[in-house]
């Protein structure tokens, strides 16, 4: 090989070596994070035979790519003849079997209505429906179970007491989460031959408030005039205390005029509020790790609601090939932090592949229970081990030694 050919060969060898070394420090994130969530605030509901209901179902793309998600409703065998499907809205909505969600807010989520029509001949009991979502490439699948409890049809409750005032309501029991008002509608009928001025009263649990208005009006009233043989429709709004515990609370509404009196027993069921929160031990949303090694850190989570959140579990979205583990993996119940006075904690361990390129990557951590969920995104900065730096220096020293030897040899010629 002549001197010119050797020089060209050595130059190419040097360029190739530095390109390889340069790639060791290249920071790029070519990984793609994909995931989506099916979610509903209410997963166990009760209704009557022959009734229809529409339940909000939220679909959220938590990944970094646009997703086409195909949707289906899978009833259990006892409910196969029910009318059950997902649609766009409660009023004249059309059925939905696929949604397309972008990665950016606000176009990364949709709220649909899960419509159910209960047949009249349905037996009392619980019926389960599984809502299924799957991506177009069938790589990601999520399900959500909804349980519908069926009860016998309630007859209008009518309570009569001595006198000639009648009072009825179709819905004597109402269920709401803590912090929500309860609204009852009553029909009051004057069966006397005289016009009556009726006083309105209510017996409430301690700390509760209430007010009465004519139906479809805003004026608060404490009495009402009812013509002989006439009927008035009233709306009763009951306001529970802010920090009420979940449970059943009885209420009695009274209408009286002189010796004429009627009362009706009502019941409110408080289900409680649910609000999950989580944060890292330091409060920062970034961590550093070494390629091929494990990084463990602590995440605190707590319930700011008024009732316990059940079936807490943890999951993550991460770049391909990464491992994220939680300790513990699940907890059965998370009481309100107002009771425990301290948050719970979970140890999170992140392990990156040995050949991960240095740079910034995103992982998301989600804490989810039956009633609520919360997600945080953690920026993970991956660095190379110092041994790779020393290896690079060693390679450079070897290359330089070879070059110096070759140039000395060429110079002697």
Secondary structure, 3 states (H helix, E strand, C coil): CCHHHHHHHHHHHHHHHHHHHHHHCCCCCCCCCCCEEEECCCCEEEEECCCEEEEEEEEEECCCCCEEEEEEEEECHHHCCCEEEEECCCCCCCECCEEEECCCCCCCEEEEEEEEECCCCCCCEEEEEEEEEEECCCCCEEEEEEEEEEECCCCCEEECCCCCEEEEECCCEEEECCCCCEEEEEEEEECCCCCEEEEEEEECCCCCEEEEEECCCCCEECEEEECCCCEEEEEEEEECCCCCCCEEEEEEEEEEECCEEEEEEEEEEECCCCCEEEEECCCCCEEEEECCCEEEEEEEEEECCCCCEEEEEEEEECCCCCEEEEECCEEEEECEHHHHCCCEEEEEEEECCCCCCCEEEEEEEEEECCCCEEEEEEEEEEECCHHHHHHHHHHHHHHHHHHHHHHHHHHHC
